[in-house]
Amino acid sequence: MSVPANLYLAVQRRRNRGLTGLYLVVAAFLIVYAFLFPGLLSVNGFSKFTQNWFPLALVTMAQALMLLNGGISLAIGPMVSLGAVIAAVTMGGPFGVVGGLLAVAAVGLFIGALTGGIVAYLRLPAIIVTLAGSFIITGVALILLPRPGGFIPDWFSDLLAGHTPVAFGLLVLLLIGWKLYIATPLGLGIYAAGDNPVGAFRSGIPVERVKVVAFAISGLLAALAGLFVAAQTGSGDPVIGTPFTLNSIAGTVLGGVAFLGGKGTMRGAICGSLLLSVMINVMFFLGFPPVAQYVAQGLIIVGAVAIPQLTSQWRAKP
Amino acid sequence: MKLSGSLVSRSHRALLLGIAAVSMMAAGSTAASAAAKCMKGDREAPYTIGWANIYSVPTWMKQTEGTISDEVDRLKEEGLVDELMITDAQGNAQTQIQQIQSMIDANVDAIVVIAGSSNALDRVISDACEKGIAIVNFDSLVNTDNVTAKINTDSSEWGSTAAQWMVDQLGGKGKIIVMNGPAGISVSDDRRKGAQPVLDANPGLEIITETNTEYNVAPAQEAMTSLLFANPEIDGVLSLGGALSAGSVLAFDRQGREQVPTTGENARQFLELWKEKGLSGWATMQPNWLGALSVYTAVQALEGKDVPAFVKVPLPVINDDNIDSYLERADQFPADGYIYSDYDQALFDKLLAQ
């Protein structure tokens, strides 16, 4: 019994190794933040902070899935906008909140799967397909809701983005879900197919199907991030998601997920997104002027990526 | 980034307002309430002011921030304010929510904000209002009425006044070109819509064509240059903002065409060309001191004074009579900036007494 357990721990340790630097940086930022704003440790403070981080965490997971797959998505931001718009348009309708939730989930899964199908079966590069997709999705969102508006019931907004850490709970559930998913053959296949598609195919992994499912889940996560943003703001905005595309890539890469696929961890990506989010608040409480914030943001990102590299080089030396 | 670098100079409002501006119409009718909204009377001077900017890079924004910090410096001397906290959401409405939340966490006494989205900030701003923080929203407005005050000029009036000036200049007869900001942007739409009734009432004024470009000199000049080739007779240019007019004047100049009556905004470049080329012009502005006025309003509310829920700021007009007073001060403003009208506390008191 002890052998597999040790093996599991050994593997996890190896996967964490490159991330130690990031963990330390994130921990340091959280400690500084809690020191500057002790209210973070109250239920309300913790809830509000995690609510602002939550959508970024979701889109970073969505992007991490794509990168692990050996692809990338430029349609994450527009998907967030579309999710928000659909939620805001449908929740006031006859099917209410449940109908809205289902509509958002269905659209996210469908668009994701469709994109995945085009990439996997037509052998087109994900970056081009999702770029084209981003225009189409933005257009659809603008057609559905040309100006910010729509309606989200107050109780639903209060449930997700009120004074309780419901969003954080959902994030924990999602991470557990991810753990379970990569224990399934399709989930494991993501890493194999991303790292070496030909090898994975020869080992009997249904590479195309793995891709389509990963794209579908990624679309679902992005759309749900949109749903959350709609709940948080109480309405829909057809362009609110735009900045998420770049931020999702930043969070993922910061979290040590390789651009070339197959390498990286979801926990790393989540930490990357957490750093991006906590950084904004720490800079505020330190009273950085905006111009310095631009510079500091760049330095922190470069630093968080460079520190693990430097330490591993340093360690490799005799 | 929602706000691309190519739209630098005047685009701030264009893009920010992109979706926002209509809300101000709704708020315009609101009468002053008995006591300033959000105020609980439990805050004491000196106050901490938070300035939640959506995007700090465009020149207009930098100038606006300048008026805010000048006003804060003045209020510091009076002992009313002790600190100004500034955030820049870099065009991201979601980040702006997070930063306003941080301001609430830091328990600032007032928040002055240009909204990145008319709806997205509603909940976080309502939260702040509930905590007794004075919220003053200007330029690009939010939907919620849970604010202490909203402050803005009227885009529709911008368009109608400009069109009326053109009608008067041309005696109601002639061929004009209308230059607009980007299509689908509310500030641009609202100004154009405001001009329409005046144009309808004066059928002698024929619109040859209209342009839609970013609020920058280069694209406007390019558009006007090709129109000049196609149209030998142009009697006026009804330009509706930003640096469009400077582009138009430059195009006329390069083609060796005689300048025609031109409307525009207070871009320094346009005002200088206007004087240099001796054309007859008219301009108005979105005054940068709306920022300073917002800080002043917030402090007034914190001091227990009543302030109107909506402060409509009349559009200052620049014409041939007073342009010299603007150009005299030109060297105090950046070359790609906007020469705004003078302001002082007396003006602010007058606006708040509406």
Interface residues (C-beta under 8 A of the other chain):
Chain A: F37 G39 L40 G45 K48 F49 N52 P55 L56 R147 P148 G149 S157 A161 V229 Q232 T233 G234 S235 G236 D237 P238 V239 I240 T242 P243 F244 L246 N247 S277 I280 N281 F284 F285 G287 P289 P290 V291 Q293 Y294
Chain B: M1 K2 G18 I19 A20 V22 N53 S56 M85 I86 T87 D88 Q90 G91 N92 A93 Q94 T95 I97 Q98 Q99 Q101 S102 M103 D105 A106 S117 S118 N119 A120 L121 D122 R123 N143 S186
